[in-house]
Structure formats: C-alpha cells, structure tokens
Amino acid sequence: MENVAVLIVGAGPAGLATAACLTHLSIPYVIIEREDCNASLWRNRAYDRLKLHLAKEFCELPHMSYPADAPTYIPKALFVKYLDDYTKNFNIQPKYLTCVESSEYDNDKKCWSITTRDMAEGTTINFTAKFLVVASGENSVENIPVIHGLDSFPGEVIHSSRYKSGKSFSGKSVLVIGSGNSRMEIAYDLATHGANTSVVIQSPTCALFSFIW
C-alpha cells in the first residue's frame, strides 16, 4: 500500500499541468499513465497536419511558456516537444503502463482507495490518496456508432484517431462523417491530397470517424 496526497490518472496535458502545479506548491503526488509515454493521444492518435486551434498564448501550460520563436498556432510535433520539455522541467516521472482497476472513497477515513495494475509486470499496486485527479481525457477511445450495413461495407473504415495523412488517398472517394474540428481538418487534408472528398453531418455534435474506400 502506497500513501500519497494526490494520485493523478493520466499523463496528457491536463495530468502534466496538474503535476507541475502541485510541484510548484510542494504537494507530493503520484501520476500514472496506462500508455508507455506521455501525451499518447498527441503522439499516436493525431493526424500529421494537426495544429492547436487557439493562439499559443491561450494554450500554454502553467508556469512555462512556449519558446519565443514558436509560431502563433503550435503544430503537433512542436506541441509534443513542448510537453516533453515541460515534463523534464518539472521533473514529472509518470508510472507508465499502469492502469486503474478500481477506486472507492472511504467517507470515514476521508480518502480514496485505488487499485492499479502494472501492465508490464502484471502486478497490483494499491494506493490511498486524499485526492484523486482523473485526467484521462475524453477522446482516448474511438467511438463508431452502430450503422446498418457497416459490417458488409467493402471498403476501408477508420476512426479519425487512426487517420494520419491524405497522401495515400489521392484519387479515391472518401466520405467523412462528423461535424467537429477533426472532420473539417481531415476533409481539407484529403481534398488537398487529391481525394474526392464528401462530408455528411447528422447533427451539431462531434462524430469523429471516416469511411474510406
């Protein structure tokens, strides 16, 4: 059993920012991450042309600015480097390949009891923490709704989290379904690479996946 003041779940931007703020206040914490790296969504499930949609001064993490020569809209690669530098600057040391199996709040002891698993070793680690910060994000798992006939569709079907570039789709017909930022940028990327691109929007909500054939 490990006793900590704060347990942070997730080593993406939110988790790293929380860790840096706690460090700034000299509050001890442990940060765990189920993947083998920080910011896995940005590293592994983001398309190549992705940039932050807001100017850099609105997208800095606490206590550390971007380099003075950084562009106004930060591209994916530079943002990942910024997060790596941020991690080093605040000596953030996530426990990678560690997932949460259960958590329960004890009203009598006023603390959290959390069971985690080391995915590499297969061992269980139990924590008690006064505070539990869930920073696992909302886009870490792809969501493709049930669509009649999808299982018999002869072409390729991918979620936007697995889309990287339109280079391989030149000359192909592509239907992009959704109304969020990813839909707009993926459709534009496909069109600029010579794909015959169409877009379908069911509602104002985000539906981030693509049909490709």
MOTA-V940222 format. One record per backbone hydrogen bond with DSSP energy under -0.5 kcal/mol. NH is the residue of the N-H (numbers start at 1). CO is the residue of the C=O. If there is no record, write none. Layout:
# MOTA-V940222
<<NH	CO> <NH	CO>>
This chain:
# MOTA-V940222
<<2	126> <4	2> <4	128> <6	28> <7	131> <8	6> <8	30> <9	133> <10	8> <10	32> <12	135> <16	12> <17	13> <18	14> <19	15> <20	16> <21	17> <22	18> <23	19> <24	20> <25	21> <26	23> <27	22> <28	26> <30	6> <32	8> <33	95> <39	11> <43	39> <44	40> <45	40> <45	41> <48	164> <50	47> <52	74> <56	72> <58	55> <59	56> <64	61> <70	67> <74	72> <76	50> <79	75> <80	76> <81	77> <82	78> <83	79> <84	80> <85	81> <86	82> <87	83> <88	84> <89	85> <90	86> <91	88> <92	87> <93	91> <95	31> <96	94> <97	35> <98	33> <99	117> <101	115> <102	115> <104	113> <106	111> <107	105> <110	106> <111	106> <112	129> <113	104> <114	112> <114	127> <115	102> <116	114> <116	125> <117	99> <118	123> <119	97> <119	117> <120	97> <122	118> <123	118> <125	116> <127	114> <128	2> <129	112> <130	4> <131	5> <133	7> <134	132> <135	9> <135	133> <145	143> <150	147> <152	149> <153	150> <156	212> <158	210> <160	208> <162	159> <163	160> <169	166> <170	167> <171	194> <172	169> <174	172> <174	196> <175	211> <176	174> <176	198> <177	175> <177	209> <178	176> <178	200> <184	180> <185	181> <186	182> <187	183> <188	184> <189	185> <190	186> <191	187> <192	188> <193	189> <193	190> <194	191> <195	190> <196	172> <197	195> <198	174> <200	176> <209	177> <209	207> <210	158> <211	175> <212	156> <213	173>>
